[in-house]
Amino acid sequence: MCGIAGLVQLDRDVRLPVDELRRTSAALARRGPDGEGEWISPTGRAALAHRRLAVIDLSKAAAQPMSGAREQQVLVFNGEIYNFRELSRQAEARGEEPATSDTAVLLGLLSREGLRGLARLRGMFAFGFWDEVSGELWLARDPCGIKPLYYSTSGGCLRFASQVKALEAGGGLSPAVDPAAVAGFLAWGSVPEPLTLRSAIRSLPAGHCLRASIERGVRIEPLPSSHDEGDPESLGEAIDESLREHLVADVPLAVFLSAGLDSAMTAALARRHLPEPPTALTLTFAESRGGPFDEEPGARAVARALGLPQIVRTITGEEVRALLPEILAAMDQPSIDGFNTYLVARLARQEGFKVALSGLGGDELLGGYPSFRGAERLRRRARRLARLPGLTALWPPLARWLTPRRPKVAGVLRHGGSLAGAWFLHRGLHLPEELPRTAGGAPCHDPLLAAWERLSDAILGPVGGLLADPFRAVHRMEWSIYLRNQLLRDADWAGMAHGVEIRVPLVDDRLRTAAEVFGFEPARSHGKRELIRRLVPELPPAAFDRPKSGFQLPVADWLEPEAAGRPVGLQSRRLARLVLSAFDVDPDAPLS
């Protein structure tokens, strides 16, 4: 796990700003405190930089940028390839030199098979691969979008880096704010891919490759589909297999353990497969003691039942308030989430851990959110209400009067008639009609925000019959929007701010494919709780007794104690404005 950056000529008359690359690399230092490297093409066409967090092969042999024979091909790589040893054995059987790191395996795979070789990988990755002979750069990102990768094509040169703020720190790009990104953030609580807060910078879409050269310009194309290797006999077996694959490391692993079932299952499976029990890290908040959000009793019961060494750290709201400027400075793009991840990653680093397992993704994979059934119920109700004469015009003011503390209710008739719109009402932050007007006075009608009926087509694609299965459709939206644009992105910046690699074994492309093959059963029919009970019977009854409550930090209240006590939805709206202000953006300015 690392930070990567690079420059490539798109115009022969443009000289690469290497000093800018060094400033970008310096801004990535916290991602990779164990080493740094730089490579500049002899022809001056490309320059690559790397900041290393040493997790697999701690020797200098795994340092980056890593080059092949005669430096004709050079790689900078962020992520982990969990099946690298298997791929290395296959290459060795063909007479190639054995590889001691996943970086070396990836470099050899790209050199030998090109982009089609990526279908054989199991892991999380974002990389830049330069071929000096062809004069072409490949940027690629894993299918789930676990690792971020940002780029810009301004000024005759392609720039890329692991973080938006690192590209900004280079000093060669315009800091102009993208109004569509601001609108997207106000609508969702995160900036929707491929937008970023800066107009000059874009996110490489998950599961895609960018190819850049002077001769052919810049092209973006989807990565080859993953190959099927082995057929698990059940969804539970597929989960167990994914967890086992995610344990490869040359440093000790910890596990983030809350009172939730996803982290308990992750801890139990890790305990089952590791020779020594991993350390459980639990973060609790003094203000939550004894209440429904108190994580400590449930987490302690799980750790005790599994025989895990556990470190419990209690933090107060006052301590969090003091850390908020530091957290907001580390936040790479505006988000209303990630604060708790930052704090538990901070605990991991303080305790000497570089790698931690997380249960993130379990709700998206196994239908754990209310939206999996609630979106379809809301869609049906909205359609019935819309048939009542005259109600469509009366509904918004009536809803605002009846439910002033639930402002999204006003949008039920306008947006709730489609499954995508109904899901947005579960997941979104502000209604499109609530967003600031454009400078010309017209409401903001960006397609991501207003045309909810098009959203299902954009996210779900031309999949025949998918919309006839609301569970699958909601899964695809939760996985492709909320998980990718918010939870995974937040896990990246929040963990890497402390040089901690957060692994997410429940976010795995082969596992997700298996879940679809099995129809998400038995989680779909019997619930996530029952699947986990069958898969890890070693968990104590206390793990299943706690009702699902979600994990909320009252960050907005800590920022503004005088306004405490607001409902969660209103708290999130206020937090969004406070976050934008921290990025020097006026949330009420016209979206021109």
Buried (B, 14 or more C-beta within 10 A) or exposed (E): BBBBBBBBBBEEEEEBBEEBBBBBBBBBEBBBBBBBBBBBBEEEBBBBBBBBBBBBBBEEEBBBBBBBEEEEBBBBBBBBBBBBBBBBEBBEEEEEEEBBBBBBBBBBBBBEEEBEBBBBBBBBBBBBBBBBEBBBBBBBBBBBBBBBBBBBBBBBBBBBBBBBBBBBBBEBBEEEBBBBBBBBBBBBBBBBBBBBBBBBBBBBBBBBBBBBBBEEEBEBEEBBEBEEEEEBEBBBBBBBBBBBBBBBBBBBBBBBBBBBBBBBBBBBBBBBBBEEBBBBBBBBBEBBEEEEBBBBBBBBBBBEBBEBEBBBBEBEBEEBBEBBEEBBEBBBBBBBBBBBBBBBBBBBBEBEBBBBBBBBBBBBBBBBBEBBEBBBEBBEBBBEBBEEEEEEEEBBEEBEEEEEEEBBBBBBBBBBBBBBBBBBBBBBBBBBBBBBEBEEEEBBEBEBBBBBEEBBEEBBEEEEEBBEBBBBBBBBBBBBBBBBBBBBBBBBBBBBBBBBBBBBBBBBBBBBBBBEEBBBEBBBEEBBBEBBBEBBEBBBEBBBEBEEEEEEBBBBBBBBEEEEEBEEEBBBBBBBBBBBEBBEBEBEEBBE
